[in-house]
Structure formats: C-alpha cells, structure tokens
C-alpha cells in the first residue's frame, strides 16, 4: 500500500528568486512513510515525454521560449521524432525502457548560416571593400589562405589587404530574433556567442560597433590570439567550456562571451575595429560555427505534483535520483536536415520550487553534465542526484511540489550556454532515504 507522510514544519532558502527546497524535519522514517513503497518506483509514472500528448506534454518549454508561448522566435525546440520504421526515426533505448518516445531537445542557433554551409555569403555581411577584406567561402587550402576549413564543407575565409579592412554582420538581419533593443519587459537583451577559428595572422579583433570607420565607438571589444599563428589548429571561443576530446584549443586570452544589446547602441558584429587599427590587426584566417543564443534559461519543465495516481506521495530529505537517456542528434551536420544545427556539448537538470515556471532563474538548482563528443551513435544513461530536497506537504494532493527542469547547456554560466541539439528519452525519478 502507498502511504503519504504527515505534514511537518519546513524551512526554505531563497536563491536567485527561486525557493530551493531544504528539509529541516520529517525524516524519511517518520510515521506513515515506508521505504519499501519507494524501492525501484518511478515517481514520474504517467509523466514521461509525450505521455499526455505527442507535442511532449506534460513536459513543456518554459513560457516565452517558443512562439506559441510569447517568444519572438523559438528559442527552444522540443519535438517528437517519427515512430520507429518511419523516415527520420531513431530507435528508443532498449532493455528496461522499450517503446519510449524519442524527442529532440535543441537550443537553436540564432545566427543564421553560422555554419557557412550556404552556397554564398548572405547580404547582412558587409566589408569596407571587397578588395580590402577578401571574404570568401573556403573549402580547401589555397594560395591566399593555406588553412583547412574547420567543419562541414565550407568556412568563412578572410584575408585582409591591410589593417584598416573590416568585415561585419548586421545583427538586426543576421539574428533570427532581430537583435531587439529591448524585450517586452523593458530589460536589456544579452547574448552568449561562440565561434571557432584558424589563424595565419598573429591575432584578430571582434567588436560590436556601428561599422563606420574612424568613429571610435565600439560598445564591446574582444582580442583573440592563437598560441602559434599558422599552426592549423582549431581554436574555440570562449573555449573554457570545451570537452576534453573534441580536438579544439582554448581561445587566448580569456574573454567574456557575453554580448549586450542596449537601446540606441551599435548593431554590427565586426571582424576588426572601427578605431585606428594596429599593423598586426591584418586578419588572415578561417572562421566557422558562429553561434548566438539569448543569455537566459532554456528549460524544458515538468511540474511534479505532490500526489499522483500509481505512486506514493512525495517525501522530503533523502535523495532524488533523476535518470535520462541521451544520444547525439544524427541530423547534426546533415547537408539537408542539419544546416546550422550543432551538437549539444552539455546538458543540465535540476529540481526547484518557484511561484511559477515563468519565474525559474538561470541555473536554477541545476547541475550540468558533459555530453560525449562521439558516443558511437548509441544511447547513454545519465544520472543526477539531488539531496536535501524539501517537499511542501501543506499543498493539496494535485498541486505542484516542485519543478523538474532539463536544459541543453547550462544557463548559469554563459561559457556553457550554447546552441546545441540532443536526443532524449525515458525520464525517470526515484527517491531513497
């Protein structure tokens, strides 16, 4: 028989607007609690991906992350893959979880054609002069740029004739969300951005500026230098979040990868500076995988009720263990279905209580895990353990006890906030004393 625990006094701790649930009393063996009721019992019974609807319900993107919930664009994609046997299907994990639906969880790249796999450079790019910047799509080393492309078939090649050359993208056109000056609430908009590069020159500068020479108006600046120019190594900016076996070097020196859009400020993402350039600022190199994402949480959210048919009522203290199967998205880098889609390098999960799903803060009680760069096209079972979780026994049986959140990347640190896609299946939640 499933037994519910008796109400008991609680204390709560506030953190970044969320209420982290910490138990001060009501141990697991309090009257009415039987550990055997919980042994090997999945507390997410009837709450798997798509158990209520093929759109993924009861798991849903946090409000404001999709067009349907008030977002300017889809900042998070949550979509079911076709059933086994249909085109585009991926077999679910076998063994103990057969017939589970498989879903794609993706933070899309807001920077269009950031993988440079289109046949031409889009019109939002502009140069101080074609002869000065020499932009091109590089698919192999040449006399002008002796470096290999970075990924896919093509990379952006720049071979400046002089230090005054400049190549810039108008972010109001390049970003799918239009690089707005403010969000509806009137707050400034921030982005995390990433890119990969190979250099023959000593260094290069990035700026957020108005693309007008001699104005000396950059809002933000970044200076990046390879360890050894011309070494054909791939460097990644910011690089701090790199996995250990993806063959890329950390960008030097360290720079923040946050870019801010403030009302009335410039909107050009520029290779090289609008101020008086230095002689060594002549750029020779290849660039690829430019990714922009909003600096905000990108949560997939499940409201976990205190009481649910088919399982015992939730209790506090002890540990909650969250299991999730993950695998790399096979459409990444696909020339048709995978344009501008990147593999997620990290995934985070957490338990948190807040007034509503819309109030969940960045990095809410979450822990990030590194995803494999090459997992052999198979499924991997990840496990998170959350200890000291407090359950509010005073709520009505059907009310939410806490939120379970899953996020590609990790919104608590912009270095780990990146565009990326991962396949997920078979969520499970267990409790133990």
Secondary structure, 3 states (H helix, E strand, C coil): CCCCCCCCCCEEEEECCEEEEECCCCCCCCCCCCHHHCCCCCCCCCCCCCCCCCCCCCCEECCCCCHHHCCCCCCCEEEECCCCCCCCCCCCCCHHHCCCCCEEEEECCCECCCCCCCCCCCCCEEECCHHHHCCEEECCCCCCCCCCCCCCCCEEEEECCCCCCCEEEEHHHHECCCCCCCCCCCCCEEEEEEEEEEECCCCEEEEEECCCCCCCCCCEEEEEECCCCCCCCEEEECCCCCCCCCCEEECECCCCCEEEECCCCCCEEEECCCCCCCHHHCCEEEEEEEEEEECCCCCEEEEEECCCCCCCCCCCCCEEEEEEEEEECCCCCCCCCCCCCCECCEEEEEEEECCCHHHCCCCCCEEEEECCCCCCCCCEEEEEEEECCCCCCCCCCCCEEEEEEEEECCCCCHHHCCCEEEEEEEEEEEEEC
